[in-house]
């Protein structure tokens, strides 16, 4: 009888440990997603929500970059809120998704964006008549960096980060909705073709996708 009780308690303890580990894993995954800036989950809409839906974005205002998540995702300070920005029209190889392995040339893309944007301020431009945020609550935007020492913004001197990453082979062109193409789709596709022909970046280092 005593041995049966010991076995029973052993089974109960093992079950409780298993439940605890499962809960811990769920919490870790949720926190990891939030650290990427996905925001909170709204069960009513099946979408993540964030301040990106409500903040005002002025294309003539410089916004401080507070963090670089990976090659196509950064965080900026807008109206006192840390907003996660997904660079529109591009996709860099994965480095931080908990469900995917680190992809070829992902670390290089991430490191390049960290090099050019860490500690900097950028201009953000939304695409007219296009989705403002993605399903994870990330603001979709074009990102430009002022490169002149005097801080004066000009069309020729500013670095168009989205396009730069495609031209140098750090990113693929990415169209989320073919029925509603974004403003620079034609330009980015042409840039990608040139980078591919020249074997730049991932085109010269990674298996052809």
N, C-alpha and C positions, 0 to 999 in steps of 0.2 A: 504493500500500500504506500509506504513511504517513498519507495523508488518511483512509483507511478506519479506521485505528487511532484517529485523532482523533475521528472520528464515533462510533466504538464507545464510547470513554471518555466522550464527551459524553452519550451515551444513558445510560450507567451512572451518571454523576454526577446527571443529571436524575432518574433513578429513585430513587436514594438520597435526594435532596432531597425527593422526593414522599413517600417512606416516612417520613422524619424529620418532615415537616410533619403527616402523618396521626397519627403517634404523639403529637406535641405537642398536637394538637387533642384527642385522646382524654384525655390527661393533664389538659388545661385543663378539659374538661367534668367529669371526675371530681372535680377539686379544687373546681370551682365548686359542685357538688352537696354536697360535704362542708362548704363554707363556709355553705351553707344549713342544715346540720345533719342531712343525710340519713343520715350514719353510714357504716359500711363495708358491703360487699356480701358476702353469704353465698351462694355458688353452689349449695350443697346445698339451700337452701330457697327460692331465688329471691327473697329478701327482704333488705333492709338491716337490719343489727343495730346496737344501741347499748346504752349503759348504762341507757336508759329501761326496758329489760325487767327490770332487777334492782333498781334503787334503790327505797327505801321512800318513799312520799309520805304525809305527815301533813297532813290538811286544816286543822290548827290551828297549823301552822308557817309562818312567813314565809320565802320563798325569794327571794334577790336576783336581779333581772333583770340579766343580763350583756350582753345584746344584743337588739335588735329587728330581725328579718330582714325582715319585711314586715307587712302588716295583720293577718295571722292566724297568724303564726309568731314565737315569741320563744325566747330561750335563758335558762335559769335555772341557778343553782348548787344542786345537790342532792347531799349526802353527798360533797362534794369533786369532783363531776363536773359538767361543763357539759352540761346536758340540753336538747335541742331540744323545745319544747312547741308542739303544734298546737292552737289554740283549737277546742274541740269544738263542733259544731253550726253553724259559720259558714264562709263563704268570701268573702274579699275579692278584688277585681280583681287580676290578676297584675302584678307589677313586676320580679321577679328570675329568673323561669324562663328558662333559656337557649334553650328551644325555642319560646317564645311572645313576641309583642310586648307592650310595656307596655299594659295595658288601661285603659279609661276609668275614672277615679276611683281607680285603684290608688295613685298617689303620694299623694293626699290621705288615703287610708286608712292607708297606711304612716306618713305623717308624724303623723297623729293618735295612733297607737299609740306612736310614739317620744316624742311630747310627754307622754303621760300615764304611760308606764311606764319611760322611761329613768332609771336611777339609783334606781329604786324596788324594793321587795320586795313579793311578792304571795303570796296563798294559792292553792294548787292543789287542786282536787277532781277525783278520777276518777269516771267514771260506773259505778255498780255494774252487773254483768252485761253489760258492754260491752267492746269491744276496748280493751286498755290502750295499745297502740301501733299506728301505721299501718304500711303496707308499707315505708315509708322509715325506720322505727325512731324516729319522733317520738312523744313522749308525748302522748296525747289527754286534754285536761283543761279544766275550767272555771277561769277566772282571776278572782280578786277582789282589788281594791286597797283598802287601808285609807285613808280620806280624812280621818278626824278628826285634828286636830293632836296630840292626846295619844297617837295610835297605837292607841287602843282600837278593837277590831273590833266592829261591831254590824251586824245584818241590814239596818237601814234606812240606815246611813251608808256602808257599803262599796259600791264601784263594781263591779258585775258586768260585767266588761269584754266578755265574749262578747255579752251582751244589749245593752249600750250601743252596740256597733258596728252591730248590726242596727237598733236603734231610731232611730239617727241617720243611717241610710242609708249607712254605710261598708261594710256587708257584706250578703250574701245569707244566708238560712237555708240550711243544707246538711245533708242527711241522707245518710250514707254507705251505710247498710243499712236499707232500708225494712222488712225483716222483723224488724229488731231496733232499733226507734226509741230514741233517746237520751232521757234524763230530761226535758229541757226542750224537746222538739220542738214540742209544742203552743204553749208560750209564745213561742218564737222565730218560729214561723210567724205567730202573731197580731201580733207586733211588726213583722215584715216587711210585713204587709198594711197596718198603720197608717202605716209609713214611706213605703210606696209611694203610698198615698192622699194623703199630705201632700207628696209630691214631694221628700222629704228626700234629701240627698246624691246618690248615684248615680242615684236614681230621677228626679231633676230635671235631671241633667246628662248622662246617658248614653242612648244608644239603648235602647229597650225590648228586653229579651232574651226 
